[in-house]
Amino acid sequence: MAQKRELYRVLPDGKVERLRRFCPRCGPGVFLAEHEDRWTCGRCGYTEFKKGR
C-alpha cells in the first residue's frame, strides 16, 4: 500500500499536486493504482486500459 506522502507533492508556491488519478466511480479520495498496462481501483474494481499497449 502506498504511503500518503507518495500520493501528493507540494509545489514551491505552497500548492498541493496529486500524483495519481481518482476513481471516476468512487470519487475524490480513492486513487487508481497504476499497473503496466492499466489503471485499477482496489475499492470497486474499475479498470481503465492504457492506450498504445
CORFENLIN-V982572 format. One line per field, one symbol per residue. ss: DSSP state (a for helix, b for strand, c for the rest). burial: b if it has 24 or more other C-alpha atoms within 12 Angstrom, else e. A space follows every 10 residues. Layout:
ss->???
burial->???
This chain:
ss->cccaaacbbb cccccbbbcc cbbcccbbbb bcbbcccbbb ccccccbbbc ccc
burial->eeeeeeeeee eeeeeeeeeb ebbeeeeeee bbbeeeeeeb beeeeeeeee eee
